Amino acid sequence: MNIAVLQFPGSNCDQDAFHLFSSGLGLPTSYVWHKDTSVGGADLVVVPGGFSYGDYLRCGAIARFSPVMGAVREHAERGGLVLGICNGFQILCEAGLLPGALIRNSSLEYRCMTCELVVEEAGPAFNTRLIGKRVSLPIGHGEGNFRIDAAGLERLESNHQVLLRYAENPNGSLSSIAGIRNEEGNVFGMMPHPDRAFERFHPSQDGLVVARAVLSLRFPEILRESA
Amino acid sequence: MKRADLPPNPDPVLNQPITPELVKKHGLLPEEYDKLCGHLGGTPTLTELGIFSVMWSEHCAYKNTRPLLKGFPTEKRGATANFGRVLVKAGEENAGIIDVGDGWAIAFKIESHNHPSAIEPFEGAATGVGGIIRDIFTMGARPVLLTNSLRFGELDSPVTKRLLRGVVAGIAHYGNCVGVPTVAGDVYFDRSYEGNPLVNALCLGTLRHDQIRRGKATGLGNPVYYVGAATGRDGLGGASFASKELSAESSADRPAVQKGDPFMEKLLIEACLEMMAIPGLVVGIQDMGAAGLTCSTCETASRGGAGIEIELDQVPQREAGMNSYEVMLSESQERMLVIVQKGREREIEEVFAKWDLHAAHVGTVTDTGRMVVRHHGVVVADIPAASLTDEAPVYHRQSKRPAYLDETSRWTPEGSGLRDVDLEGAKAALPRLLALPTIASKRWIYRQYDHMVQHGTVVLPGSDAGVVRLRLGETEKFIAIKNDCNGRYCYLNPRRGALIAMVECLRNLVCSGATPLAMTDNLNFGNPYKPDNFYQLKECVEGLAEACRYFDVPVVGGNVSLYNESPEGAIDPTPTVSVVGFIEKEAHITRQFARTAGSRIVLLGGAPDELGGSQFLGAIHGLKTGDAPAVDLDAEKRLQDFLLAQIRAGRISAAHDLSEGGLLVALSEMLFGPARLGAEVDLSGQGSLRVDALLYGESQGRILVEVGPGDLAEVLADAAASAVPAEAIGSFRASAMLSVATGIGTLNWPVADLRSKWESSIETAMKRPGLG
């Protein structure tokens, strides 16, 4: 299984995501430049964190127009796996690959801290049997306040598309939502950083569990390898 | 008289006669003006006058401090062929570089942005971060961590709140976006910084020895490139602005404060590192920091022993109609000057095209030794490059011991009739001290900084020192970093205060399991023309130099910020030091938080017995007096060597040094970790001492350590053999209480109450109603 980590101008967690999958899980991982028009046969496309194009407009509002995003959309439509972390989540929302939007934290301040997250029963890849009831992952964002209209929220909840909720809401997100998936279940987005929770010296190694869960939808053997 | 060879400037405004008023407005003294005319062989053009004024400012030329700085050791005596050699020394380049072994090195430096932050805290602090990051990657290093050292007035003032909010948001804005983690810092609040906050930012980067780049222009005919952001009128004359005292009119200087674009900086980092990775392409590179295009051209030429010619029409500009004075003096951010090998122009242009950045061929390296600037086909400046750098004036200022020292240094609690605390007073003092913004948790600040990006942060902000894993090719190494300076001690005893800044910083590193390696300093002082201020500066520098020599910690670079005064007077002298320590093995990494109930608490260094300069005196008695605590370098060295040996032997599970607030504050802070323990200690055996000095005095060279019961006998025996005072004073407990027996009775506090006072103090002060 091949992992592609996108690089936009202003991506700054691209190396973190790269090392989560390469050093952390030992998987073949490569970078894909935003001007490329193909994701190079990747099984999982990771849209990493950072400040794409500086995020001086709405976060992710410019990155969604990068040439590579056409290829990401095709990959997703073919059922390929996509994981957006932090700015990557914001970009996937702006690109319409995930519903909702992320606005300024209710504190109006950036927040960097480790959060306890409640794992939801969100389908074959994301559930408490694979992941456990809780994970502990760092966040680092100024605009992670998840918003969606009432009908959209109802759809998210009834389809079990919510992946993770904050045990203590750090940013004002609606229903404490920290991560969601699309209806089809192959596109994942989350504000917390699995790419900051995998080294032995990190406060938690739950990033590995979450990364494996995302991959398990297409590659169930990844779970056996970890056992 | 204009020199015969220079034609009129295309912009008529720049052809006005150079009057004494104009010279004064440029911050140059009449004798300095005469000197520059001598270098030119005639009168300068207005563009040239501007160029001299910024290059001969304190900020660029260190004209008042250069003789003092010569006392700093710049090499490491204990360096070996594979570790600790200083590869680029202080003052040679934009940042110093030191060998960390296996062909790898680190570059680091601290720099101030005090005056811009006083006027416009957000942009001032943001661009301070941007500037220091450029100083690091211009050396060829990838920036991997940031720290900052901040000083503000007391937090009860609305002005301080506005400044703190703005500075923290500015640092966060820049550092977070550019993707370099802010892993440590220090913050003090004291009236003396009211209206003149200090914002010192440090960046550290990693590189292989063969990746070191220099800011040198060499090779006749080599092309000079300008890369990065376009030039605007922002930050005009920022360097000379930073060399003036702040006054009520300073806000009229706002155009001298630059505006940062961290996104541009991120692109510039990646593009420059990509360019520098191409073998043999880059001859020299320098960032355009203070004094922008002026400084980068004359410094590269002067270092290379060459000349440089630039054509301003080729400089990317974001405003129409800028004249040569404005282009040369602009301090627009995120710009670099690069000299590349002739014939390889296409390679640099391709890299910058990939990153959608400007790469403009603006000039050529010559062999004339002169910096020649053309605009619209006309020579607007023609100056010997070395006259701007090496020949800048140097002054030995007058120094006079300030009169206040006679009074403060003689003060003693007995002499002034200060009564010792009673049981009630001793109990009330601890929560009050823990809630002092200088002592309280800085979580409100550091949670706004991304301190985890690049996934190498091992010890998060809030412990004695930041610890980071460096990924160096296929290997990894661990370093610790810490800033320090208690300005109150430096005010009360400048030389000793500076010594304390160093030894305390080293002690913090040792508590983290690190061996101190090298340091960078930021000298923040008042106007050097005032003999009182210059005395403080001179004494502090000598104190730092003494400690550096004693502990074999070389200075690899630094910054001087003078004229830190507000209408109320000069700031407390603040020679901030930042030391990097090296951690041999990951297992040696030690935190300040107690881990296990039942483990023993050992006090190293003896019982504290001084009150001078303490936070206790300030907060409880409203006094800023007494002598700074005593320093015994030999005892300090024995203590630090002993602790490091014990950590390496695996006998220490937590270590925390006594600093502001003394013994009980340090002990409380050890309880504020994830294990949520209590503690029970007995200090009643120290009955001969003043209770306030014992509990809250700030005697130096003291450390509290957590030791397993099974290791206690060996730790105490080794301490005795090493001539380090050590005493088991109690145990950590699985209880909710901190209990302290003293000669006047037993004190009890619920740890949760202490913790909440400590944790919420700054947050409560900074709370904005209605926001979650």
Interface residues (C-beta under 8 A of the other chain):
Chain A: P9 G10 N12 C13 Q15 D16 H19 L20 G49 G50 F51 Y53 G54 D55 Y56 S106 S107 L108 E109 Y110 R111 C112 M113 P138 G140 G142 N169 G172 H193 D195 R196 F198 E199 F201 H202 P203
Chain B: A169 A172 N176 C177 V178 G179 D261 P262 F263 M264 K266 L267 W355 D356 Y446 R447 Q448 Y449 D450 H451 M452 V453 Q454 H455 V458 L460 R469 E586 I589 R768 L771 G772
